[in-house]
Amino acid sequence: MRLSSALLLITITGFLSVGCSVSEHAFDAYDETQVVGEEPDFLTLDLARPVPPEALRPPQTAYRVGPGDVLDIEVAEDEKTRAASRIMPDGMLYYDVADGVKASGHTLKEVSTILSEKLAGDYPSPIVTVNLAEAHSQRFFVLGQVKNPGAYAIAKPTTLIEAISLAGGLYSAQNNSGDSQETVDLDRSILIRDGDLMPVDFRGLIEHGDMGQNIYVRPGDYLYLPSVQHRAVYVLGSVERPGPVYFDTDATVLSAVAMAGGPRQDAVINKALVIRGSLTRPRVATVNLHDIMRGKNSDARLAAGDIVWVPNTVFTYLKNYTQGILVTAAQAVAVQEGLNVLGKDFGGANVTISAGGY
């Protein structure tokens, strides 16, 4: 919703209370007529990167079991020994008369060898066969505009298209004429791997069938396909409560920062950034919050999906700095959406939020 003038002024008073610790300049009186805001002066950056060739090849490493996996185990030539055993949360596996063995992190062949050695005193030269009955530990996450968002196991090499298919495919809506209409913002769709953004062109993959974008998913991957109607603005960096801020209308940089609790004491308020558009060709504008507060500049109007970044250091290379901000913003979106949909089950994702400056 739109931040009321009274609430905005109260928040500004809070900004003033930190005095020079926020910046060498304090926030001065604010003109309420600035709330409508003006369009920022954007610069377009080209951040496109090629997909790494190795990401397009199926994994060559053997599956390594982990907590939650169910193994089908049998001592050869003794059908009575066949049993399904689940690997416990601590990584231990219990089978037959063998003491618990540490199975997590081992391949199926390695687990077979370990069990054969453990059972040598109870069976003559035992050969233990081990197969994967249910895969649960190696998971990836698909959230957003898919029919069945959630966590999915990787039991075999799985491409990005196959991953979306496992989640029921893309969600689509129909307009009043009965025609399907796009609900997914392909330009802002993300795949996070090991805390970084994979350079996937989702529009090229899904709309144009570019198989050069159809990478194989890995354990811990996070795929998010946002809605074109997403109303959040993300306020990140050196603010008190980094994260999403929701508006119905009339969002501006100043009101968004206010709703995020205001700048922290180490904030550089004369060089905030607004980032808009796709991840590969974002539009970036520099906004001087100090001058807005003093009435020297008009407040900057925001659009749904914008990222507002308040730095804690003076940056030099805008392109590299923006790339880092986009990674942090993607992580923030991942955590927020993952916790909203999956709750504590999202704990397996390798995603974190950087609350401070980049």
C-alpha positions, 0 to 999 in steps of 0.5 A: 500500500502507499505509505501515508504522509504521516507515517513517512514523516514519522520514519523520516524523524527516525532517520534524523535521530541517527544524525551524522552517523548515517552520513555526513549530511543529515536528512532535512525537511521533506516536501510531501508533494514529492511522494508521486515521484518521477521516472529515474534516469536509467542506464542499460547494462549488458550483463549477459554471459554464456552458459558454461559448456559443462552445465549442458552435459549430464553429470558423470559422477555416481549418485551419493546417498544421503539422509532420507534415501531408501536403499534396496539391500540384499545379500546375494543368493539369500532372498530372505535378506532383502529389505528396504532401509532408510538412511537416518538423519545422521547419515547412518544406515542400519541393515540386518545384523550389521551395526549402523554404518555411516552411509551418507556421502558414499556411492551405492558401490561403496555402501555395498562394500562397507556392508559386505565387510560388516556382514562377513562374520555372519555370512560366508563371503557375502556379496551385498547388492545395493540399489536406490529405491527412493531418492530424497537427499539430492533435491532441487527446488522449483517455485513460482508459476508452476502447477506443483511448486516444491522440492524434487529429488534427482534420481537421474540426470535431469535437464531444466525442461524436465525439472519444470515438467516434474513440477507440472509445467508452467502455470497459465491463465485464460483471459475473458476471451478464453485465450491463454496468457503468459503469467510467468516473467521469463526475463526475471526467472532465476536459477541459483546454484551454489549461491550464484546466478546461472546465466540461463536465458529462460525466454530463449529456452521456453519460447524459442526452444534454445537447447543451448540453455537447457542445462542439467540441474544439480542438487541444491539448485533453486529455480524460481519463475515469478509472476508477471503480476508480482507487486513486490519491490526489494529494498536491500543493502544497508537498510534496517529490514532488507527484503520485499516491500509491497505496494498497491500504488505510488511506490517511490524510492524514499517510501520504500526505504522508509518501509524497510526501516530506513538506512543503517548507520553505515549507509551511503545515502547519496548513491542508492541504486534502482535496478529494473528489468531483466537480469541480463540487460538491467536498467540502473539508475543512481538516486541521491536520497540526501538530495531528495530529502533536502528538496533538491531532487524529486523522489524516484518512482518505482515499478513492481519488481524493482530493486532498491539498493542502499550501499555501505561503500562508495562503488567504482565499477557500476557493471560489476557492482550491479552484477553482485547486487542481482545475485544478492537480490535473487538470493533474497527472493529465493529465501522469501519464496522458499520459506513462504511455500515450503517452510522448514523444508526449504532448509536444504537450499544453498541460499542466503541473504546478504543484509549489508552492503555488497 
